[in-house]
Amino acid sequence: MTQPSMNIAADAEPARASTPRRFRDGLWFAVPAVSGAILGVLWWVLAPGGLNLLSGNPDLANAANPESWLPRDLILAGLVLLAGCFTGVMLDGKLHGHDAVRRLVLAVLGSAAGGVIAWLVGLLAAQLWGPAPDSALGPEYGFTLRSYSVLFLWPGATAFVTFVLALFGVLSKKPVK
């Protein structure tokens, strides 16, 4: 009688399961931070004082016009708020396991970095592609952000959406009888 052959594969290398997991967790910081650059360019393209594609009002095209300051800040606020909601929704379902707190902290920190990067890239886009600001008016009359609290909207929205989705997840579970 012939014996069945068994082929047991020996691992030549130890498994490196923690490195890819840490890399994936690091993406929760990197992706919002990098997407901040895209939002910064988008802010300059849409906002009054930049290319002004959203309003199209020629009176608001001048960055020195005080009437363009509030809409400019609101456009960045809307962009980062939308990005924060998107980040929070993407984080939903990833808050299970022993690395959940790390993923949440990295997502909130990445969102904060993304907001600052969006602001700085928008300022850089205005310097590169926009008209030169009038030096007689001073530096505060160029394409800039007037309300710095806008920078807290992205991490705040990420944390709030994550909290609400986690709360709905807990409340929707049926009690065990």
Residue frames as a rotation matrix with the C-alpha (Angstrom) as fourth column:
MET 1
0.569 0.822 0.000 0.00
0.822 -0.569 0.000 0.00
0.000 0.000 -1.000 0.00
THR 2
-0.333 -0.680 0.654 1.16
0.623 -0.679 -0.389 3.46
0.708 0.278 0.649 -0.71
GLN 3
-0.220 0.158 -0.963 1.25
0.875 -0.404 -0.267 6.04
-0.431 -0.901 -0.050 1.97
PRO 4
0.747 0.469 0.470 -0.39
0.626 -0.735 -0.262 9.40
0.223 0.490 -0.843 1.27
SER 5
-0.373 -0.920 0.120 2.20
0.848 -0.390 -0.358 12.07
0.376 -0.032 0.926 0.85
MET 6
0.726 0.512 -0.459 1.96
0.664 -0.696 0.274 15.13
-0.179 -0.503 -0.845 2.99
ASN 7
-0.180 -0.747 0.640 3.61
0.750 -0.525 -0.402 18.31
0.636 0.407 0.655 1.94
ILE 8
0.660 0.302 -0.688 4.05
0.711 -0.546 0.443 20.67
-0.242 -0.782 -0.575 4.85
ALA 9
0.369 -0.504 0.781 5.40
0.432 -0.652 -0.624 24.00
0.823 0.567 -0.023 3.76
ALA 10
0.094 -0.441 -0.892 7.90
0.970 -0.160 0.181 25.48
-0.223 -0.883 0.413 6.13
ASP 11
0.973 0.223 0.060 7.92
0.230 -0.961 -0.151 29.21
0.024 0.160 -0.987 6.55
ALA 12
0.135 -0.973 0.187 11.24
0.860 0.021 -0.509 30.56
0.492 0.229 0.840 5.44
GLU 13
-0.737 -0.314 0.598 10.49
0.059 -0.912 -0.407 34.00
0.673 -0.265 0.691 6.88
PRO 14
-0.671 0.559 -0.487 8.52
0.620 0.063 -0.782 34.98
-0.406 -0.826 -0.390 9.93
ALA 15
0.084 0.812 0.578 5.19
0.938 -0.260 0.229 36.57
0.337 0.523 -0.783 9.12
ARG 16
-0.913 -0.365 -0.183 5.20
0.401 -0.885 -0.236 40.37
-0.076 -0.289 0.954 9.08
ALA 17
-0.101 0.980 0.171 1.56
0.928 0.030 0.373 41.06
0.360 0.196 -0.912 9.78
SER 18
0.279 0.252 -0.927 2.10
0.753 -0.656 0.049 44.19
-0.595 -0.712 -0.373 11.85
THR 19
-0.708 -0.628 -0.325 3.94
0.299 -0.682 0.667 46.20
-0.640 0.375 0.670 9.19
PRO 20
-0.759 0.461 0.459 1.14
0.419 -0.194 0.887 46.27
0.498 0.866 -0.046 6.59
ARG 21
0.247 0.882 -0.401 -1.42
0.923 -0.088 0.375 46.98
0.295 -0.463 -0.836 9.30
ARG 22
0.038 -0.299 -0.953 0.60
0.620 -0.741 0.257 49.91
-0.784 -0.601 0.157 10.60
PHE 23
-0.930 -0.351 0.108 1.06
0.281 -0.492 0.824 51.14
-0.236 0.796 0.557 7.05
ARG 24
-0.352 0.884 0.306 -2.70
0.651 -0.003 0.759 50.98
0.672 0.467 -0.575 6.47
ASP 25
0.412 0.475 -0.778 -3.29
0.896 -0.366 0.251 52.79
-0.165 -0.801 -0.576 9.74
GLY 26
-0.437 -0.678 -0.591 -0.78
0.485 -0.731 0.480 55.44
-0.757 -0.077 0.648 8.67
LEU 27
-0.734 0.244 0.634 -2.90
0.588 -0.240 0.773 56.09
0.341 0.940 0.033 5.60
TRP 28
0.352 0.894 -0.276 -5.54
0.916 -0.270 0.296 57.55
0.191 -0.357 -0.914 7.93
PHE 29
0.247 -0.349 -0.904 -3.10
0.366 -0.830 0.421 60.41
-0.897 -0.435 -0.078 8.49
ALA 30
-0.694 -0.720 0.030 -1.57
0.283 -0.233 0.930 60.61
-0.662 0.654 0.365 5.02
VAL 31
-0.450 0.554 0.700 -4.70
0.876 0.123 0.467 60.61
0.172 0.824 -0.540 2.86
PRO 32
0.674 0.707 -0.215 -6.43
0.732 -0.679 0.062 63.58
-0.102 -0.199 -0.975 4.55
ALA 33
0.197 -0.672 -0.714 -3.15
0.198 -0.686 0.700 65.49
-0.960 -0.279 -0.001 4.67
VAL 34
-0.795 -0.504 0.338 -2.47
0.392 -0.001 0.920 64.97
-0.463 0.864 0.198 0.97
SER 35
-0.131 0.825 0.550 -6.07
0.962 -0.029 0.273 65.70
0.241 0.565 -0.789 0.02
GLY 36
0.397 0.182 -0.899 -5.65
0.560 -0.825 0.080 69.05
-0.727 -0.536 -0.430 1.76
ALA 37
-0.658 -0.682 -0.318 -3.44
0.103 -0.500 0.860 70.11
-0.746 0.534 0.399 -1.15
ILE 38
-0.708 0.480 0.518 -6.23
0.660 0.187 0.728 69.31
0.252 0.857 -0.449 -3.60
LEU 39
0.331 0.885 -0.328 -8.74
0.944 -0.314 0.103 71.23
-0.012 -0.343 -0.939 -1.49
GLY 40
-0.044 -0.436 -0.899 -6.38
0.390 -0.836 0.386 74.22
-0.920 -0.334 0.207 -1.33
VAL 41
-0.959 -0.276 0.068 -6.20
0.149 -0.286 0.946 74.47
-0.242 0.918 0.316 -5.11
LEU 42
-0.371 0.905 0.208 -9.95
0.820 0.214 0.531 73.94
0.436 0.368 -0.821 -5.31
TRP 43
0.237 0.398 -0.886 -10.47
0.809 -0.586 -0.047 76.72
-0.538 -0.706 -0.461 -2.76
TRP 44
-0.514 -0.502 -0.695 -8.47
0.065 -0.831 0.552 79.16
-0.855 0.239 0.460 -4.86
VAL 45
-0.941 0.182 0.286 -10.30
0.309 0.113 0.944 78.14
0.140 0.977 -0.163 -8.04
LEU 46
-0.164 0.986 -0.035 -13.79
0.873 0.161 0.460 78.50
0.459 0.045 -0.887 -6.54
ALA 47
0.090 0.238 -0.967 -13.41
0.896 -0.444 -0.026 81.38
-0.436 -0.864 -0.254 -4.08
PRO 48
0.916 0.196 0.349 -13.85
0.315 -0.892 -0.324 85.10
0.248 0.406 -0.879 -4.65
GLY 49
0.644 -0.763 -0.054 -10.47
-0.620 -0.562 0.548 86.73
-0.449 -0.320 -0.834 -4.95
GLY 50
-0.337 -0.675 0.657 -9.14
0.019 0.692 0.721 83.63
-0.941 0.256 -0.220 -6.71
LEU 51
-0.974 0.049 0.223 -10.49
0.227 0.118 0.967 82.46
0.021 0.992 -0.126 -10.05
ASN 52
-0.637 0.763 -0.112 -13.99
-0.490 -0.512 -0.706 83.10
-0.596 -0.395 0.699 -8.66
LEU 53
-0.900 0.274 -0.339 -15.65
-0.163 0.510 0.844 80.29
0.404 0.815 -0.415 -10.60
LEU 54
-0.660 0.673 -0.333 -18.39
0.747 0.540 -0.389 79.75
-0.082 -0.506 -0.859 -8.05
SER 55
-0.008 0.699 -0.716 -19.96
0.424 -0.646 -0.635 83.20
-0.906 -0.308 -0.291 -7.93
GLY 56
-0.154 -0.122 0.981 -18.76
0.988 -0.049 0.149 84.64
0.030 0.991 0.128 -11.22
ASN 57
0.866 0.466 -0.183 -19.42
0.485 -0.871 0.081 88.13
-0.122 -0.159 -0.980 -9.84
PRO 58
0.245 -0.840 0.483 -16.72
0.615 -0.251 -0.748 90.45
0.750 0.480 0.455 -11.24
ASP 59
0.481 -0.050 0.876 -17.00
-0.509 -0.829 0.232 92.71
0.714 -0.558 -0.424 -8.17
LEU 60
0.874 -0.118 0.472 -15.90
-0.376 0.451 0.810 89.82
-0.308 -0.885 0.349 -5.95
ALA 61
0.802 -0.598 0.006 -12.96
0.442 0.586 -0.679 88.89
0.402 0.547 0.734 -8.19
ASN 62
0.110 -0.764 0.636 -10.80
-0.318 -0.633 -0.706 91.50
0.942 -0.124 -0.313 -6.50
ALA 63
0.000 -0.183 -0.983 -9.18
0.723 0.679 -0.126 89.99
0.691 -0.710 0.133 -3.39
ALA 64
-0.918 -0.396 -0.035 -8.97
0.321 -0.687 -0.652 93.44
0.234 -0.609 0.758 -1.79
ASN 65
-0.300 0.891 0.342 -12.75
-0.435 -0.447 0.782 93.87
0.849 0.086 0.521 -1.85
PRO 66
-0.825 -0.050 0.563 -13.98
-0.561 0.197 -0.804 93.39
-0.070 -0.979 -0.191 1.74
GLU 67
0.218 0.975 0.052 -17.26
-0.932 0.224 -0.285 91.93
-0.290 0.014 0.957 0.43
SER 68
0.385 -0.127 -0.914 -15.32
-0.545 0.768 -0.336 88.93
0.745 0.627 0.226 -0.90
TRP 69
-0.571 -0.729 0.378 -13.83
-0.724 0.229 -0.651 87.99
0.388 -0.645 -0.658 2.47
LEU 70
-0.184 0.574 0.798 -16.82
-0.756 0.436 -0.488 86.18
-0.628 -0.693 0.354 3.97
PRO 71
0.821 0.505 -0.265 -17.66
-0.557 0.606 -0.568 84.14
-0.126 0.614 0.779 0.85
ARG 72
0.133 -0.863 -0.488 -14.00
-0.622 0.311 -0.719 83.17
0.772 0.399 -0.495 0.53
ASP 73
-0.694 -0.368 0.620 -13.91
-0.720 0.340 -0.604 81.87
0.012 -0.866 -0.501 4.09
LEU 74
0.165 0.859 0.485 -17.24
-0.727 0.438 -0.529 80.11
-0.667 -0.265 0.697 3.66
ILE 75
0.669 0.030 -0.742 -16.05
-0.642 0.525 -0.558 78.27
0.373 0.851 0.370 0.57
LEU 76
-0.451 -0.855 -0.257 -13.03
-0.507 0.482 -0.714 76.88
0.735 -0.191 -0.651 2.41
ALA 77
-0.563 0.309 0.767 -15.32
-0.741 0.223 -0.633 76.07
-0.366 -0.925 0.103 5.35
GLY 78
0.548 0.833 -0.079 -17.67
-0.761 0.456 -0.461 74.15
-0.348 0.313 0.884 3.09
LEU 79
0.363 -0.489 -0.793 -14.83
-0.584 0.544 -0.603 72.24
0.726 0.682 -0.088 1.44
VAL 80
-0.709 -0.704 0.049 -13.21
-0.465 0.414 -0.783 71.16
0.531 -0.578 -0.620 4.70
LEU 81
-0.282 0.701 0.655 -16.58
-0.811 0.190 -0.553 70.36
-0.512 -0.688 0.515 6.28
LEU 82
0.705 0.516 -0.486 -17.43
-0.706 0.569 -0.421 68.11
0.060 0.641 0.765 3.35
ALA 83
-0.010 -0.809 -0.588 -14.00
-0.443 0.530 -0.723 66.48
0.896 0.253 -0.364 3.59
GLY 84
-0.736 -0.235 0.635 -14.46
-0.674 0.164 -0.720 65.95
0.065 -0.958 -0.279 7.32
CYS 85
0.259 0.898 0.356 -17.81
-0.818 0.400 -0.414 64.26
-0.514 -0.184 0.838 6.80
PHE 86
0.658 -0.075 -0.749 -16.30
-0.557 0.622 -0.551 62.06
0.507 0.780 0.367 4.10
THR 87
-0.442 -0.892 -0.095 -13.38
-0.514 0.339 -0.788 61.12
0.735 -0.299 -0.609 6.36
GLY 88
-0.523 0.320 0.790 -15.75
-0.786 0.179 -0.592 60.26
-0.331 -0.930 0.158 9.21
VAL 89
0.619 0.781 -0.086 -17.92
-0.737 0.539 -0.407 58.10
-0.272 0.315 0.909 6.97
MET 90
0.377 -0.560 -0.738 -14.87
-0.465 0.574 -0.674 56.29
0.801 0.597 -0.044 5.62
LEU 91
-0.672 -0.651 0.354 -13.69
-0.598 0.194 -0.778 55.68
0.438 -0.734 -0.519 9.19
ASP 92
0.144 0.810 0.569 -17.03
-0.956 0.263 -0.133 54.10
-0.258 -0.524 0.812 10.14
GLY 93
0.952 0.225 -0.206 -16.68
-0.265 0.944 -0.197 50.36
0.150 0.242 0.959 10.45
LYS 94
0.232 -0.945 -0.230 -12.93
0.138 0.266 -0.954 50.64
0.963 0.190 0.193 11.03
LEU 95
-0.146 -0.247 0.958 -13.31
-0.806 -0.532 -0.260 51.32
0.574 -0.810 -0.121 14.74
HIS 96
0.922 0.355 0.153 -13.27
-0.381 0.768 0.514 47.71
0.065 -0.533 0.844 15.84
GLY 97
0.574 -0.742 -0.347 -10.29
0.542 0.662 -0.518 45.88
0.614 0.109 0.782 17.20
HIS 98
0.442 -0.471 -0.764 -7.31
0.826 -0.120 0.551 46.87
-0.351 -0.874 0.335 19.24
ASP 99
-0.663 -0.737 0.130 -6.07
0.721 -0.581 0.378 49.58
-0.203 0.344 0.917 16.82
ALA 100
0.213 0.869 0.446 -9.35
0.928 -0.322 0.185 51.52
0.305 0.374 -0.876 16.70
VAL 101
0.734 0.043 -0.678 -8.19
0.419 -0.815 0.401 54.40
-0.535 -0.578 -0.616 18.87
ARG 102
-0.340 -0.929 -0.146 -5.00
0.329 -0.263 0.907 54.77
-0.881 0.261 0.395 16.86
ARG 103
-0.516 0.203 0.832 -6.96
0.851 0.012 0.525 54.93
0.096 0.979 -0.179 13.58
LEU 104
0.601 0.799 0.016 -9.31
0.783 -0.593 0.187 57.56
0.158 -0.100 -0.982 15.01
VAL 105
0.497 -0.486 -0.719 -6.46
0.264 -0.704 0.659 59.69
-0.826 -0.518 -0.222 16.37
LEU 106
-0.595 -0.757 0.269 -4.54
0.465 -0.051 0.884 59.43
-0.655 0.651 0.382 13.10
ALA 107
-0.171 0.616 0.769 -7.64
0.947 -0.113 0.301 60.40
0.273 0.780 -0.564 11.10
VAL 108
0.818 0.481 -0.315 -8.30
0.562 -0.785 0.260 63.45
-0.123 -0.390 -0.913 13.29
LEU 109
0.165 -0.843 -0.512 -4.64
0.166 -0.488 0.857 64.52
-0.972 -0.226 0.059 13.19
GLY 110
-0.641 -0.355 0.681 -4.54
0.683 0.142 0.717 63.96
-0.351 0.924 0.152 9.42
SER 111
0.303 0.838 0.454 -7.68
0.918 -0.385 0.097 66.05
0.256 0.387 -0.886 9.09
ALA 112
0.748 -0.109 -0.655 -6.10
0.284 -0.839 0.464 68.87
-0.600 -0.533 -0.597 11.07
ALA 113
-0.358 -0.932 -0.062 -2.99
0.219 -0.148 0.964 68.69
-0.908 0.332 0.257 8.91
GLY 114
-0.406 0.276 0.871 -5.16
0.913 0.172 0.371 68.59
-0.048 0.946 -0.321 5.80
GLY 115
0.702 0.708 -0.081 -6.97
0.709 -0.705 -0.017 71.78
-0.069 -0.045 -0.997 6.82
VAL 116
0.433 -0.638 -0.637 -3.72
-0.023 -0.714 0.700 73.64
-0.901 -0.288 -0.323 7.39
ILE 117
-0.596 -0.661 0.456 -2.28
0.409 0.238 0.881 72.31
-0.691 0.711 0.128 4.12
ALA 118
0.075 0.709 0.701 -5.43
0.997 -0.073 -0.033 73.37
0.028 0.701 -0.712 2.24
TRP 119
0.853 0.223 -0.472 -5.08
0.318 -0.939 0.132 76.88
-0.413 -0.263 -0.872 3.61
LEU 120
0.079 -0.927 -0.368 -1.38
-0.126 -0.375 0.918 77.13
-0.989 -0.026 -0.147 2.77
VAL 121
-0.576 -0.251 0.778 -1.75
0.667 0.405 0.625 75.64
-0.472 0.879 -0.066 -0.71
GLY 122
0.484 0.803 0.348 -4.59
0.874 -0.427 -0.231 78.08
-0.036 0.416 -0.908 -1.41
LEU 123
0.730 -0.302 -0.613 -2.32
-0.043 -0.916 0.399 80.96
-0.682 -0.264 -0.682 -0.41
LEU 124
-0.364 -0.916 0.168 0.46
0.073 0.152 0.986 79.56
-0.929 0.371 0.011 -2.57
ALA 125
-0.205 0.381 0.901 -1.89
0.954 0.283 0.098 79.19
-0.218 0.880 -0.422 -5.55
ALA 126
0.834 0.531 -0.150 -2.92
0.503 -0.843 -0.190 82.82
-0.228 0.083 -0.970 -5.13
GLN 127
0.352 -0.786 -0.508 0.72
-0.259 -0.603 0.754 83.90
-0.899 -0.134 -0.416 -5.17
LEU 128
-0.560 -0.635 0.532 1.59
0.276 0.462 0.843 81.78
-0.781 0.619 -0.083 -8.18
TRP 129
-0.582 0.394 0.711 -1.44
0.812 0.235 0.534 82.22
0.043 0.888 -0.457 -10.41
GLY 130
0.479 0.832 -0.280 -3.27
0.851 -0.518 -0.084 85.24
-0.215 -0.199 -0.956 -9.05
PRO 131
0.517 -0.275 0.811 -2.67
0.278 -0.841 -0.463 88.90
0.810 0.465 -0.358 -9.65
ALA 132
-0.571 -0.782 -0.250 -0.11
0.574 -0.163 -0.802 90.67
0.587 -0.602 0.542 -7.52
PRO 133
0.334 0.716 -0.613 -1.70
0.943 -0.253 0.218 92.20
0.001 -0.651 -0.759 -4.41
ASP 134
0.519 -0.077 0.852 -1.75
0.164 -0.969 -0.187 95.96
0.839 0.237 -0.490 -4.08
SER 135
-0.256 -0.730 -0.633 1.15
0.813 0.191 -0.550 96.76
0.522 -0.656 0.545 -1.76
ALA 136
-0.699 0.036 0.714 -0.37
-0.212 -0.964 -0.159 100.12
0.683 -0.263 0.682 -0.85
LEU 137
0.346 0.926 0.152 -3.29
-0.526 0.058 0.849 98.37
0.777 -0.374 0.507 0.89
GLY 138
-0.151 -0.473 0.868 -1.10
-0.973 0.227 -0.046 96.06
-0.175 -0.851 -0.495 2.96
PRO 139
-0.880 -0.322 -0.349 -0.76
-0.402 0.896 0.187 92.28
0.253 0.305 -0.918 3.20
GLU 140
-0.720 0.641 0.267 -4.14
0.083 0.462 -0.883 91.76
-0.689 -0.614 -0.386 4.86
TYR 141
0.132 0.808 -0.574 -5.98
-0.615 -0.387 -0.687 92.73
-0.777 0.444 0.446 1.65
GLY 142
-0.595 -0.366 -0.716 -4.79
-0.793 0.411 0.449 89.81
0.130 0.835 -0.535 -0.47
PHE 143
0.323 0.639 -0.699 -6.19
-0.468 0.749 0.469 86.32
0.823 0.175 0.540 -0.93
THR 144
-0.823 -0.565 0.059 -6.12
-0.303 0.348 -0.887 85.01
0.481 -0.748 -0.458 2.61
LEU 145
-0.122 0.748 -0.653 -8.25
0.645 0.559 0.520 83.41
0.754 -0.358 -0.551 5.28
ARG 146
-0.239 0.111 0.965 -9.93
-0.459 -0.889 -0.012 85.80
0.856 -0.445 0.263 7.71
SER 147
0.513 0.502 0.696 -11.44
-0.854 0.222 0.470 83.27
0.082 -0.836 0.543 10.13
TYR 148
-0.472 -0.831 -0.295 -8.85
-0.766 0.552 -0.328 80.77
0.436 0.071 -0.897 11.31
SER 149
-0.329 0.434 0.839 -11.50
-0.644 0.547 -0.535 78.77
-0.691 -0.716 0.099 13.11
VAL 150
0.597 0.488 -0.636 -12.35
-0.802 0.356 -0.480 77.29
-0.008 0.797 0.604 9.71
LEU 151
-0.245 -0.815 -0.526 -9.24
-0.731 0.511 -0.452 75.13
0.637 0.274 -0.721 10.13
PHE 152
-0.795 -0.017 0.607 -10.92
-0.518 0.539 -0.664 73.27
-0.316 -0.842 -0.437 13.01
LEU 153
0.173 0.971 -0.164 -13.92
-0.930 0.106 -0.352 72.20
-0.325 0.214 0.921 10.93
TRP 154
0.123 -0.150 -0.981 -12.28
-0.673 0.714 -0.194 69.24
0.729 0.684 -0.013 9.21
PRO 155
-0.822 -0.420 -0.384 -11.06
-0.042 0.718 -0.695 67.44
0.568 -0.555 -0.608 12.36
GLY 156
-0.724 0.615 0.313 -14.22
-0.528 -0.202 -0.825 68.48
-0.444 -0.762 0.471 14.20
ALA 157
0.227 0.829 -0.510 -16.48
-0.974 0.182 -0.138 67.10
-0.022 0.528 0.849 11.49
THR 158
-0.236 -0.395 -0.888 -14.44
-0.428 0.863 -0.270 63.89
0.873 0.316 -0.373 11.35
ALA 159
-0.987 -0.163 -0.011 -14.77
-0.054 0.386 -0.921 63.35
0.154 -0.908 -0.390 15.09
PHE 160
-0.463 0.879 0.118 -18.46
-0.710 -0.288 -0.642 64.30
-0.530 -0.381 0.758 15.15
VAL 161
0.234 0.552 -0.801 -19.47
-0.915 0.404 0.011 62.07
0.330 0.730 0.599 12.23
THR 162
-0.515 -0.486 -0.706 -17.47
-0.201 0.869 -0.452 59.20
0.833 -0.091 -0.545 13.69
PHE 163
-0.953 0.192 0.234 -19.20
-0.228 0.050 -0.972 59.69
-0.199 -0.980 -0.004 17.05
VAL 164
-0.125 0.983 -0.137 -22.68
-0.906 -0.169 -0.387 59.84
-0.404 0.076 0.912 15.53
LEU 165
0.164 0.160 -0.973 -22.12
-0.734 0.679 -0.012 56.76
0.659 0.717 0.228 13.37
ALA 166
-0.777 -0.468 -0.420 -20.69
-0.054 0.715 -0.697 54.83
0.627 -0.519 -0.581 16.32
LEU 167
-0.766 0.572 0.295 -23.65
-0.473 -0.191 -0.860 55.91
-0.436 -0.798 0.416 18.45
PHE 168
0.192 0.854 -0.483 -26.11
-0.980 0.144 -0.135 54.73
-0.045 0.500 0.865 15.81
GLY 169
-0.194 -0.344 -0.919 -24.19
-0.452 0.863 -0.227 51.46
0.871 0.371 -0.323 15.58
VAL 170
-0.985 -0.170 -0.031 -24.50
-0.040 0.397 -0.917 50.90
0.168 -0.902 -0.398 19.32
LEU 171
-0.520 0.848 0.103 -28.15
-0.623 -0.294 -0.725 51.91
-0.585 -0.441 0.681 19.45
SER 172
0.121 0.603 -0.789 -29.13
-0.972 0.235 0.031 49.75
0.204 0.762 0.614 16.50
LYS 173
-0.762 -0.406 -0.504 -27.83
-0.301 0.912 -0.280 46.52
0.573 -0.062 -0.817 18.04
LYS 174
0.358 0.928 -0.109 -30.60
-0.414 0.262 0.872 44.34
0.837 -0.267 0.478 19.36
PRO 175
-0.063 -0.369 0.927 -30.27
-0.997 0.059 -0.044 43.29
-0.039 -0.927 -0.372 22.99
VAL 176
-0.639 -0.223 -0.736 -29.40
-0.297 0.954 -0.031 39.66
0.710 0.199 -0.676 23.63
LYS 177
0.283 0.838 0.467 -32.25
-0.870 0.018 0.493 37.77
0.405 -0.546 0.734 25.32
